[in-house]
Amino acid sequence: MFSFCFVAALMSPTIAFPQSFLSQYKGSPYHDRRYGGGPQKIPGKVLCAYYDLGGEGVAYHDTDPKNHGSGELNPADGTYLNEFRIHEGVDTSYTKFNRKPDPVDDNPFDKVAPPADLLYVGWTEPGEWFNVTVNVAKSGTYTADFLYTSNRGGTISVDVNGKDATGPVQITTTNDPADPIAWRQWHHWNLATQLFKVRLSKGKNVLTVHILTNGNMNLAYFDFKPVHERDQSRQAVAVGWVSEWRPNLAVSEHSALIASLESRFPQTRISGQVSTHVLISSVSTQS
């Protein structure tokens, strides 16, 4: 059984907001001598370390202007990984394999094995955020898997074009008291599958990742995948409902609309109630 509820109301200012945000946004997709692919692609992996260009207050906000990974933890030695975005405030590093005497990111306490030399955003604190411009192949609902570490647990959220799209999302701690090396609590990698769902429009979108509580996370990537066709057909019921809804719907018209929708979607049962300005409906579909 699949079920969900939604509220349809007169929300024209909200509908206009994303375009307003995009027209005013001054950041731009990341590029350098190795990466010149433009906006990151969805479906696919969106790397956090490829957050937008534009600087503090435009592409990101960080609690201090120093990159505590590049040039600090990782000495400035002229190599690409050690000096990645060294002069920007967002703290970045990369996964390190085959280090002696103690393994770093390929350690036995990983929940999943990350790729070697994978860039990530780290040293995160509550209140920090960064933007990533993406190009979405097709409008629809997407789930996101999240590759990360989290010494304390915490919450994040994701905006789409300046509007909160997820609310607070709980991040499970990867702290493992069985690991005898204290500093390695920041290097227990995990993959949170289907961490959240988000609706994305085709073309350019700007995602804003917020650190809400606790911090001490390393954020590698979000892997966006389209919701499969069966789920999308269920969502089509709700889309059809909203498109046919109008204020002050009479009870008789409401009954006729239910009958019409149920005839078009025979596996669906619909119930709802009408008020002056808002239609609250429940849609249930047999799996």
BAFI-3210 file (N, C-alpha, C; in Angstrom, 3 decimals, decimal comma, padded with zeros to 6 digits):
// residues 287
n [1|2|3|4|5|6|7|8|9|10|11|12|13|14|15|16|17|18|19|20|21|22|23|24|25|26|27|28|29|30|31|32|33|34|35|36|37|38|39|40|41|42|43|44|45|46|47|48|49|50|51|52|53|54|55|56|57|58|59|60|61|62|63|64|65|66|67|68|69|70|71|72|73|74|75|76|77|78|79|80|81|82|83|84|85|86|87|88|89|90|91|92|93|94|95|96|97|98|99|100|101|102|103|104|105|106|107|108|109|110|111|112|113|114|115|116|117|118|119|120|121|122|123|124|125|126|127|128|129|130|131|132|133|134|135|136|137|138|139|140|141|142|143|144|145|146|147|148|149|150|151|152|153|154|155|156|157|158|159|160|161|162|163|164|165|166|167|168|169|170|171|172|173|174|175|176|177|178|179|180|181|182|183|184|185|186|187|188|189|190|191|192|193|194|195|196|197|198|199|200|201|202|203|204|205|206|207|208|209|210|211|212|213|214|215|216|217|218|219|220|221|222|223|224|225|226|227|228|229|230|231|232|233|234|235|236|237|238|239|240|241|242|243|244|245|246|247|248|249|250|251|252|253|254|255|256|257|258|259|260|261|262|263|264|265|266|267|268|269|270|271|272|273|274|275|276|277|278|279|280|281|282|283|284|285|286|287]
n.u [000,848|000,588|000,653|-000,128|-000,357|-001,423|-001,471|-003,161|-003,001|-003,482|-000,683|000,915|003,091|005,133|005,552|006,709|009,100|011,520|012,490|013,031|015,095|017,108|017,601|018,810|021,000|024,487|026,561|028,615|029,086|031,535|034,892|038,084|041,538|041,346|038,669|036,141|033,501|031,191|027,902|027,116|025,803|022,490|020,462|022,970|026,202|026,753|029,320|030,389|032,666|032,999|031,610|030,033|031,665|032,309|032,582|032,633|029,493|028,146|028,573|029,031|028,954|031,179|032,518|035,012|037,705|039,737|041,006|041,031|041,880|043,218|046,490|046,814|046,085|046,786|049,789|050,981|052,221|052,377|050,892|047,856|045,694|046,463|046,476|043,980|041,573|042,717|042,721|040,179|037,306|035,786|036,337|038,351|039,282|040,690|040,172|042,383|044,473|046,262|048,079|050,714|051,707|049,055|045,977|043,919|041,444|040,764|040,065|039,359|036,958|035,211|031,910|031,184|033,369|035,069|035,907|039,384|041,321|039,201|037,666|036,374|034,117|034,845|035,349|033,034|030,609|027,739|025,420|026,926|027,040|026,781|026,634|025,634|025,590|023,521|022,629|019,681|018,457|015,822|012,619|011,295|010,890|013,497|015,608|018,201|021,294|023,826|027,172|029,314|030,963|030,426|031,141|029,614|026,948|023,962|022,190|021,232|020,133|018,566|018,247|016,368|016,898|016,820|014,756|013,638|013,805|013,806|013,558|014,804|017,209|018,069|021,287|023,006|025,277|028,693|030,472|032,501|033,129|034,815|037,038|040,365|041,834|041,691|041,496|040,581|037,879|036,691|036,783|035,261|033,573|030,307|027,355|024,408|021,493|018,963|018,477|016,946|014,098|013,521|012,001|012,773|013,247|013,602|016,737|018,708|019,436|019,946|021,414|021,425|023,307|022,885|024,451|023,025|022,903|025,298|027,555|030,964|031,095|032,044|031,490|030,970|029,587|026,352|024,256|022,115|019,096|016,497|013,095|011,503|009,442|006,985|006,487|006,377|004,043|002,162|002,481|001,494|-001,235|-001,661|-000,630|-002,446|-004,712|-004,152|-003,964|-006,572|-007,943|-009,804|-010,659|-013,401|-014,829|-017,699|-019,559|-020,840|-019,437|-016,953|-017,341|-017,812|-015,339|-013,669|-014,753|-014,102|-011,276|-010,765|-011,750|-009,936|-007,615|-007,623|-006,517|-006,508|-007,623|-009,385|-009,802|-011,196|-011,591|-013,354|-012,603|-012,956|-010,713|-008,763|-007,945|-007,795|-006,402|-006,306|-004,433|-004,389|-002,707|-002,835|-000,194]
n.v [-001,197|002,157|005,462|008,975|012,409|015,683|019,289|021,642|024,981|028,556|029,591|031,364|033,323|031,648|029,900|031,587|032,212|030,507|031,126|033,824|033,691|032,336|034,188|036,236|035,168|035,116|033,339|030,776|027,736|025,372|025,179|024,040|023,304|020,579|019,868|020,670|020,516|022,050|022,786|020,333|017,062|015,787|012,979|011,498|011,684|014,311|016,218|017,509|019,053|020,387|022,766|025,925|028,663|031,982|032,921|033,927|034,354|034,386|032,014|030,359|029,999|030,207|029,596|030,682|032,254|030,556|027,690|024,697|022,250|021,974|023,078|023,213|020,809|019,198|019,592|022,460|021,642|021,894|019,988|018,885|017,824|018,392|021,162|021,935|024,303|026,116|028,766|029,414|029,677|027,434|024,318|021,745|018,381|015,148|011,639|009,265|006,613|003,582|004,464|004,571|004,331|003,813|003,100|005,457|006,501|004,100|002,239|-000,366|000,230|001,513|001,870|001,691|001,393|004,159|005,824|006,134|009,125|010,892|013,957|016,036|017,979|019,259|019,671|020,891|023,227|024,191|026,341|026,870|026,818|025,796|026,318|024,508|024,402|022,703|020,623|019,392|016,532|015,769|016,790|015,934|013,688|012,979|010,723|010,841|009,459|009,543|010,050|010,052|011,097|011,241|012,410|013,077|012,806|014,582|017,257|018,154|020,260|020,777|023,208|024,106|026,199|028,402|027,821|025,962|022,500|020,062|020,178|019,651|017,081|014,073|012,991|010,080|009,157|008,175|007,441|005,165|003,425|001,271|001,732|002,306|004,576|007,916|010,235|009,098|008,864|010,711|009,592|007,386|006,037|006,213|005,243|006,778|005,637|006,758|009,172|011,503|012,812|014,823|017,307|018,228|020,568|020,443|021,295|024,139|024,281|025,406|024,019|024,249|023,353|023,012|023,078|022,177|021,278|020,256|019,607|018,697|016,909|015,094|015,695|014,061|013,282|013,634|011,315|011,408|009,938|009,091|008,764|005,642|004,475|003,438|004,674|007,290|007,203|006,984|009,455|011,006|010,982|012,783|015,084|015,429|015,929|018,387|020,032|020,107|021,194|023,842|026,919|027,065|024,751|022,946|020,517|018,543|018,780|018,058|015,321|014,365|014,849|013,125|010,653|010,783|010,805|008,337|006,610|006,991|006,133|003,164|001,632|003,199|004,822|007,600|010,177|013,070|016,492|019,595|022,993|026,573|027,738|025,794|022,545|019,478|016,404|012,846|010,282|006,979|004,139|000,878|-001,424]
n.w [000,000|-000,894|000,191|000,466|001,490|000,488|000,270|-001,533|-002,490|-002,986|-004,325|-005,848|-005,504|-004,527|-006,635|-008,515|-007,333|-007,657|-010,304|-009,980|-008,098|-009,599|-011,638|-010,272|-009,046|-008,491|-008,536|-010,153|-012,110|-010,947|-012,170|-013,295|-014,123|-014,339|-014,170|-016,284|-016,887|-016,658|-015,259|-012,783|-013,439|-013,318|-013,678|-011,507|-009,820|-007,611|-006,743|-003,698|-003,223|-005,576|-005,343|-006,124|-007,907|-006,767|-004,223|-000,696|000,842|-001,546|-003,192|-001,096|002,520|005,155|008,435|008,912|007,049|006,195|004,509|005,984|005,204|002,522|002,201|004,928|006,758|004,614|003,194|001,362|-001,498|-004,163|-005,501|-007,078|-005,484|-002,807|-002,824|-003,578|-004,221|-002,416|-001,554|-000,788|001,446|002,164|003,625|002,439|001,554|000,754|000,066|001,466|000,737|001,552|003,505|005,912|009,368|009,968|008,521|006,714|005,146|004,052|006,030|008,490|009,722|008,128|006,829|004,209|001,384|000,267|-002,882|-003,784|-003,398|-003,496|-003,560|-000,943|001,149|004,320|007,938|008,902|010,197|012,158|010,517|008,295|004,665|001,203|-002,353|-005,271|-008,674|-010,918|-013,722|-014,800|-016,329|-016,845|-015,852|-012,666|-009,832|-007,612|-005,856|-003,359|-002,699|-000,188|000,364|003,083|006,193|009,726|012,743|014,960|014,310|013,269|011,535|008,218|005,474|002,262|-000,185|-003,109|-005,686|-003,951|-002,203|000,560|000,276|001,529|004,317|007,732|007,679|009,059|009,941|010,365|012,911|012,352|014,174|015,897|018,656|018,805|017,303|017,868|017,329|017,766|016,028|013,721|013,815|012,218|009,755|009,042|006,649|005,177|003,360|002,942|001,844|-000,356|001,060|000,989|-000,832|-003,701|-005,693|-008,959|-011,584|-015,144|-016,612|-015,600|-012,162|-008,812|-006,074|-002,583|000,102|003,479|006,638|009,517|012,299|014,750|012,951|012,092|009,973|007,033|003,707|000,802|-001,741|-003,358|-004,754|-007,254|-008,264|-010,522|-009,462|-009,833|-012,586|-011,703|-009,235|-010,196|-011,749|-009,768|-008,562|-010,587|-010,287|-008,182|-009,388|-011,491|-009,977|-008,689|-010,941|-011,784|-009,722|-008,176|-006,477|-004,078|-004,723|-005,325|-003,379|-004,915|-007,325|-006,406|-005,797|-008,355|-009,509|-008,050|-008,890|-011,598|-011,558|-010,314|-012,216|-014,233|-013,041|-012,123|-010,065|-007,893|-004,934|-003,830|-001,508|000,127|001,298|001,076|001,474|001,821|000,520|000,296|-000,718|000,746|000,293|000,151|-001,255|-002,213|-003,314|-004,532|-004,325]
ca.u [000,000|001,314|-000,271|000,447|-001,294|-000,879|-002,341|-003,076|-003,507|-003,092|000,709|001,578|004,401|006,105|005,842|007,563|010,330|012,722|013,011|013,600|016,380|018,076|017,953|019,604|022,146|025,743|027,552|028,764|029,563|032,972|035,751|039,523|042,278|040,957|037,232|035,564|032,250|030,036|027,050|027,109|024,659|021,505|020,929|024,399|026,839|027,050|030,420|030,278|033,872|032,829|030,649|030,134|032,543|031,585|033,118|031,873|028,221|027,503|028,620|029,103|029,264|031,994|032,710|036,267|038,141|040,864|040,779|041,798|042,371|044,259|047,485|046,996|046,258|047,493|050,785|051,030|053,420|052,240|050,045|046,453|044,833|046,858|046,233|042,659|040,803|043,457|042,481|038,754|036,966|035,246|037,426|038,308|040,363|040,462|040,360|043,774|044,610|047,595|048,955|051,341|051,358|047,626|045,098|043,109|040,085|040,549|040,239|038,400|035,741|034,318|030,674|031,396|034,688|034,992|036,982|040,618|041,544|037,911|037,592|035,184|034,019|034,954|035,455|031,778|030,038|026,355|025,284|027,640|026,305|027,422|025,764|026,112|024,742|023,366|021,797|018,794|018,104|014,377|011,835|010,755|011,294|014,755|016,148|019,631|022,182|024,776|028,419|029,701|031,302|029,851|031,639|028,634|025,585|023,540|021,178|021,479|018,965|018,906|017,347|016,385|016,652|016,537|013,612|013,860|013,172|013,871|013,479|015,963|017,449|018,926|022,476|023,405|026,696|029,553|031,388|032,593|034,050|035,757|038,250|041,256|042,516|040,677|041,311|039,965|036,415|036,256|037,091|034,450|032,670|029,010|026,466|023,005|020,733|017,676|018,437|015,788|013,537|013,387|011,442|013,659|012,818|014,597|017,622|019,544|018,960|020,997|021,191|022,147|023,440|023,042|024,784|022,096|023,294|026,441|028,750|031,922|030,796|032,717|030,468|031,628|028,695|024,964|024,022|020,695|018,512|015,065|012,122|011,163|008,203|005,792|006,245|005,990|002,645|001,369|002,523|000,690|-002,580|-001,663|-000,444|-003,730|-005,645|-003,841|-004,243|-008,002|-008,545|-010,047|-011,288|-014,853|-015,356|-018,916|-019,485|-021,229|-018,308|-015,896|-017,662|-017,616|-013,904|-013,164|-015,167|-013,336|-009,901|-010,731|-011,960|-008,701|-006,593|-008,459|-005,874|-006,385|-008,775|-009,153|-010,767|-010,767|-012,613|-013,244|-012,834|-013,125|-009,541|-007,785|-008,419|-006,902|-006,769|-005,479|-004,388|-003,835|-002,574|-002,443|001,039]
ca.v [000,000|003,428|006,560|010,248|013,523|016,956|020,436|022,559|026,301|029,616|029,780|031,948|033,884|030,566|029,381|032,540|032,442|029,894|031,878|035,049|033,332|032,016|035,400|037,118|034,459|035,577|032,272|030,065|026,359|025,222|024,623|024,245|022,668|019,166|019,728|021,738|019,961|022,911|022,331|018,889|016,464|014,947|011,997|011,316|012,111|015,732|016,317|018,704|019,870|021,213|023,830|026,993|029,825|033,211|033,410|034,029|035,075|034,164|030,581|029,603|030,708|029,415|030,334|031,436|032,330|029,672|026,294|023,929|021,040|022,344|024,010|023,073|019,369|018,728|020,641|023,078|021,086|022,023|018,955|019,289|017,458|019,094|022,597|022,138|025,460|026,467|030,151|029,619|029,437|026,089|023,396|020,583|017,408|014,026|010,333|008,825|005,160|002,954|005,252|003,800|002,967|003,660|003,434|006,658|006,350|002,685|001,595|-001,467|000,706|002,059|001,151|001,429|001,835|005,268|005,822|006,816|010,483|011,547|015,250|016,214|019,143|018,823|020,678|021,632|023,798|024,665|027,661|026,929|026,331|025,991|026,156|023,713|024,509|021,414|020,566|018,241|016,031|015,620|017,161|014,788|013,485|012,251|010,364|011,132|008,740|010,497|009,481|011,005|010,663|012,142|012,015|013,353|012,875|015,964|017,458|019,041|020,461|021,144|024,117|024,110|027,544|029,322|027,404|024,701|021,378|018,817|020,302|019,031|015,677|013,498|012,265|009,100|009,203|007,056|007,212|003,760|003,357|000,163|002,217|002,806|005,807|008,965|011,120|008,381|008,963|011,562|008,903|006,173|006,417|005,538|005,669|006,851|005,449|007,452|010,047|012,379|012,968|016,223|017,565|019,088|020,943|020,242|022,414|024,693|024,422|025,636|023,328|024,808|022,390|023,691|022,331|022,717|020,990|019,428|019,719|017,581|015,961|015,159|015,518|013,702|013,515|013,185|010,573|011,602|008,929|009,356|007,832|004,733|004,815|003,072|005,751|008,489|007,079|007,290|010,894|011,632|011,166|014,031|016,177|015,641|016,505|019,807|020,770|020,247|021,819|025,277|027,331|027,039|023,578|022,452|019,116|017,707|018,791|017,293|013,911|014,059|014,827|011,863|009,567|010,904|010,372|006,912|005,892|007,091|005,386|002,148|001,071|004,287|005,281|008,996|010,796|014,427|017,403|020,888|024,191|027,738|028,030|024,707|021,165|018,520|015,128|011,671|009,400|005,674|003,282|-000,494|-001,813]
ca.w [000,000|-000,955|000,460|000,840|001,563|000,064|000,391|-002,664|-002,121|-003,905|-003,976|-007,006|-005,213|-004,386|-007,971|-009,222|-006,600|-008,206|-011,439|-009,437|-007,507|-010,647|-012,391|-009,426|-008,486|-009,094|-008,581|-011,433|-011,905|-010,719|-013,232|-013,145|-015,218|-014,434|-014,353|-017,092|-017,379|-016,443|-014,154|-012,570|-014,115|-012,620|-012,708|-011,354|-008,582|-007,462|-005,790|-002,854|-003,356|-006,772|-005,088|-007,121|-007,804|-006,422|-002,966|000,539|000,782|-002,846|-003,480|000,163|003,771|006,060|009,683|008,851|005,648|005,894|004,159|006,967|004,565|001,559|002,720|006,372|006,954|003,420|002,947|000,030|-002,133|-005,610|-006,094|-007,283|-004,366|-001,586|-002,940|-004,185|-003,748|-001,208|-001,149|-000,501|002,847|002,400|003,950|001,555|001,605|-000,156|000,695|001,394|000,834|001,655|004,373|006,985|009,813|010,229|007,389|006,922|004,619|003,711|007,330|008,696|010,369|007,100|006,517|002,785|000,948|-000,687|-003,879|-003,400|-003,928|-003,690|-002,893|-000,120|002,025|005,706|009,006|008,807|011,409|011,973|009,900|007,016|003,498|-000,100|-003,519|-006,401|-009,857|-011,585|-014,919|-014,647|-017,657|-017,016|-014,674|-011,947|-008,450|-007,512|-004,547|-003,255|-001,794|000,365|000,872|004,119|007,538|010,731|014,063|016,007|013,798|013,059|010,508|007,086|004,623|000,888|-000,895|-004,568|-006,193|-002,863|-001,396|001,284|-000,428|002,292|005,760|008,384|007,364|010,095|009,494|011,384|013,242|011,967|015,290|016,293|019,800|018,653|016,634|018,929|016,892|017,964|014,881|012,604|013,902|011,107|008,490|008,894|005,558|005,104|002,281|003,335|000,616|-000,434|002,231|000,821|-002,168|-004,063|-007,022|-009,731|-012,929|-016,196|-016,876|-014,536|-010,794|-007,827|-004,810|-001,438|001,188|004,764|007,853|010,505|013,682|015,140|012,128|012,152|008,899|005,739|002,681|-000,455|-002,884|-003,409|-005,996|-007,557|-009,142|-010,709|-008,905|-010,926|-013,293|-010,950|-008,289|-010,924|-012,157|-008,598|-008,376|-011,627|-009,749|-007,441|-010,338|-012,153|-009,014|-008,524|-012,164|-011,972|-008,553|-008,200|-005,223|-003,941|-005,414|-004,683|-002,975|-006,054|-008,269|-005,759|-005,990|-009,767|-009,772|-007,499|-009,780|-012,834|-011,318|-010,025|-013,473|-015,015|-012,317|-011,482|-008,886|-006,937|-004,182|-003,488|-000,604|000,439|001,748|000,447|002,256|000,950|-000,291|000,293|-000,888|001,382|-000,304|000,412|-002,408|-001,856|-004,489|-004,235|-004,997]
c.u [000,879|000,331|000,493|-000,641|-000,631|-001,927|-002,119|-003,702|-003,069|-001,682|001,484|002,903|005,478|006,505|006,815|008,954|011,559|013,317|013,639|014,971|017,430|018,514|018,862|020,883|023,427|026,830|027,594|029,331|031,080|033,665|037,200|040,222|041,930|039,484|036,699|034,211|031,030|029,200|027,098|025,772|023,808|020,602|022,462|024,891|027,157|028,095|030,340|031,478|033,856|031,717|030,971|031,263|031,703|031,969|032,130|030,617|027,480|027,420|028,642|029,141|030,032|032,301|034,041|036,814|039,231|040,381|041,660|042,260|043,531|045,191|047,697|047,174|047,084|048,495|050,750|052,324|053,339|051,365|048,587|045,609|045,179|046,539|044,859|041,914|041,399|043,125|041,009|038,426|036,411|036,407|037,291|039,497|040,024|040,765|041,765|043,844|046,084|048,585|049,449|051,741|049,855|046,810|044,216|041,684|039,782|040,733|039,155|037,085|034,817|033,056|030,655|032,783|034,534|036,040|038,220|040,689|040,236|037,883|036,303|035,266|034,035|035,016|034,172|031,285|028,604|026,320|026,029|026,770|027,153|026,426|026,440|025,122|024,717|022,510|021,001|018,289|016,600|013,674|011,284|011,232|012,527|015,034|017,639|020,284|023,298|025,982|029,045|030,398|030,707|030,248|030,575|027,183|025,212|022,446|021,701|020,139|019,451|017,818|017,449|015,982|016,148|015,396|013,905|013,084|013,097|013,476|014,706|016,038|018,460|020,075|022,949|024,900|027,431|030,613|031,337|033,605|035,039|037,055|039,175|041,944|041,508|040,437|040,594|038,441|035,860|036,436|036,389|033,363|031,405|028,243|025,030|022,160|019,370|017,478|017,260|015,306|013,348|012,837|012,326|013,082|013,952|015,438|018,382|018,797|020,167|020,588|022,030|022,126|023,743|023,481|023,943|022,561|024,517|027,683|029,630|031,589|031,778|031,688|031,151|030,726|027,270|024,764|022,514|020,228|017,029|014,214|011,610|009,734|006,963|005,442|005,794|004,541|001,729|001,325|001,662|-000,747|-002,661|-001,497|-001,749|-004,738|-005,412|-004,222|-005,742|-008,699|-008,768|-010,762|-012,802|-015,501|-016,570|-018,785|-019,828|-020,109|-017,147|-016,120|-017,429|-016,140|-013,266|-013,501|-014,357|-011,913|-009,815|-010,973|-010,700|-007,567|-007,290|-007,835|-005,837|-007,706|-008,464|-010,235|-010,289|-011,907|-012,337|-013,445|-012,855|-011,941|-008,596|-008,477|-007,393|-007,312|-005,787|-005,590|-003,734|-003,842|-002,132|-001,163|000,881]
c.v [001,240|004,538|007,826|011,298|014,771|018,033|021,327|023,871|027,308|030,049|030,442|032,619|032,822|030,019|030,290|032,625|031,794|030,664|033,181|034,777|033,113|033,264|036,325|036,466|034,801|034,499|031,608|028,674|026,301|024,706|024,903|023,472|021,191|018,987|020,938|021,360|020,840|022,435|020,813|018,304|015,636|014,319|011,908|011,836|013,597|015,863|017,628|019,622|020,729|022,237|025,034|027,986|031,054|033,765|033,455|034,875|034,930|032,670|029,735|030,569|029,750|030,263|031,069|031,348|031,344|028,277|025,439|022,577|021,367|023,395|023,926|021,601|018,780|019,811|021,163|022,673|021,138|020,983|019,409|019,017|018,233|020,586|022,916|023,272|026,032|027,857|030,447|029,153|028,061|025,119|022,120|019,667|016,285|012,719|009,797|007,320|004,777|003,808|004,382|004,757|002,733|004,015|004,635|006,394|004,948|001,848|000,545|-001,037|001,445|001,216|000,782|001,946|002,985|005,109|006,531|008,183|011,207|012,846|015,345|017,525|018,644|019,986|021,523|022,073|024,228|026,099|027,795|026,375|026,516|025,673|025,295|023,880|023,166|021,590|019,271|017,806|016,036|016,019|015,916|014,763|012,585|011,888|010,645|010,207|009,702|009,761|010,483|010,299|011,676|011,663|012,151|013,132|014,328|016,049|018,395|019,333|020,885|022,066|023,842|025,506|028,483|028,944|026,059|023,574|020,112|018,964|019,664|017,534|015,125|012,707|011,362|009,189|007,974|006,794|005,739|003,638|002,205|000,588|002,831|004,126|006,948|009,800|010,442|008,344|009,866|010,869|007,556|006,460|005,559|006,069|005,605|006,772|006,126|008,345|011,007|012,304|014,444|016,325|018,569|019,353|020,713|021,497|022,859|024,775|024,685|024,958|024,006|023,783|023,162|022,689|022,944|022,505|020,085|019,602|018,484|016,493|016,168|014,803|015,266|013,976|013,097|012,523|010,600|010,574|009,227|008,316|006,963|004,981|004,501|004,155|007,012|008,416|007,359|008,795|011,603|011,835|012,497|015,224|016,486|016,302|018,000|020,591|020,985|020,917|023,312|025,665|027,174|025,878|023,051|020,970|018,187|017,630|017,972|015,795|013,494|013,971|013,551|010,703|009,583|010,390|008,872|006,085|005,897|006,296|004,305|001,527|002,061|004,572|006,674|009,467|012,193|015,261|018,776|021,974|025,378|027,930|026,851|023,369|020,229|017,136|014,048|010,745|008,096|004,788|001,898|-000,812|-003,198]
c.w [000,000|-000,689|000,763|000,836|001,028|000,215|-000,810|-002,252|-003,157|-003,551|-005,103|-006,672|-005,097|-005,743|-008,704|-008,601|-007,218|-009,374|-010,986|-008,835|-008,586|-011,406|-011,596|-008,902|-009,240|-009,121|-009,948|-011,176|-011,756|-011,974|-012,860|-014,258|-015,376|-014,717|-015,111|-017,638|-017,215|-015,274|-014,022|-013,000|-013,159|-013,675|-012,667|-010,025|-008,636|-006,359|-005,017|-003,021|-004,615|-006,570|-005,988|-006,840|-007,469|-005,072|-001,822|000,351|-000,525|-003,136|-002,217|001,335|004,662|007,294|009,753|007,427|005,254|005,518|005,065|006,439|003,648|002,143|004,213|006,729|005,821|003,000|001,514|-000,652|-003,652|-006,261|-006,123|-006,047|-003,100|-001,635|-003,553|-003,486|-002,457|-000,691|-000,876|000,914|003,143|002,573|003,124|001,814|000,628|000,561|000,411|001,660|001,005|002,450|005,529|008,105|009,958|008,989|007,726|006,443|004,109|004,967|007,567|009,347|009,396|007,001|005,033|002,421|-000,044|-001,785|-003,322|-004,069|-004,243|-002,890|-002,084|000,655|003,470|006,685|009,093|010,186|011,134|011,447|008,591|005,895|002,252|-001,205|-004,584|-007,550|-010,586|-012,839|-014,872|-016,020|-017,900|-015,732|-013,994|-010,513|-008,418|-006,051|-004,559|-002,245|-001,384|000,918|001,836|005,279|008,505|012,124|015,148|015,575|013,595|012,028|009,436|006,426|003,245|000,343|-002,388|-005,024|-005,100|-001,958|-000,742|000,615|000,404|003,752|006,393|008,086|008,367|009,469|010,625|011,651|012,718|013,031|015,718|017,428|019,710|017,970|017,692|018,581|016,879|016,714|013,726|012,711|012,805|009,752|008,378|007,865|005,548|003,901|002,798|002,066|000,737|000,797|002,177|-000,621|-002,444|-005,482|-007,743|-011,110|-013,919|-016,376|-015,642|-013,218|-009,905|-006,526|-003,726|-000,314|002,471|005,832|008,972|011,940|013,711|014,272|012,245|011,138|007,748|004,674|001,341|-001,654|-002,560|-004,767|-006,279|-008,591|-009,302|-010,004|-010,044|-011,421|-012,484|-009,937|-009,006|-011,384|-010,988|-008,361|-009,407|-011,182|-009,043|-008,376|-011,063|-011,253|-008,880|-009,770|-012,370|-010,789|-008,783|-006,907|-005,276|-004,700|-004,649|-004,368|-004,135|-007,082|-007,708|-005,971|-007,426|-010,112|-009,248|-008,441|-011,069|-012,655|-011,068|-011,288|-014,330|-014,375|-011,503|-010,234|-007,721|-006,243|-003,652|-002,536|-000,293|000,955|001,165|001,483|001,297|000,009|-000,468|000,131|-000,273|000,919|000,111|-000,779|-001,987|-003,077|-004,046|-005,011|-005,595]
res [m|f|s|f|c|f|v|a|a|l|m|s|p|t|i|a|f|p|q|s|f|l|s|q|y|k|g|s|p|y|h|d|r|r|y|g|g|g|p|q|k|i|p|g|k|v|l|c|a|y|y|d|l|g|g|e|g|v|a|y|h|d|t|d|p|k|n|h|g|s|g|e|l|n|p|a|d|g|t|y|l|n|e|f|r|i|h|e|g|v|d|t|s|y|t|k|f|n|r|k|p|d|p|v|d|d|n|p|f|d|k|v|a|p|p|a|d|l|l|y|v|g|w|t|e|p|g|e|w|f|n|v|t|v|n|v|a|k|s|g|t|y|t|a|d|f|l|y|t|s|n|r|g|g|t|i|s|v|d|v|n|g|k|d|a|t|g|p|v|q|i|t|t|t|n|d|p|a|d|p|i|a|w|r|q|w|h|h|w|n|l|a|t|q|l|f|k|v|r|l|s|k|g|k|n|v|l|t|v|h|i|l|t|n|g|n|m|n|l|a|y|f|d|f|k|p|v|h|e|r|d|q|s|r|q|a|v|a|v|g|w|v|s|e|w|r|p|n|l|a|v|s|e|h|s|a|l|i|a|s|l|e|s|r|f|p|q|t|r|i|s|g|q|v|s|t|h|v|l|i|s|s|v|s|t|q|s]
***
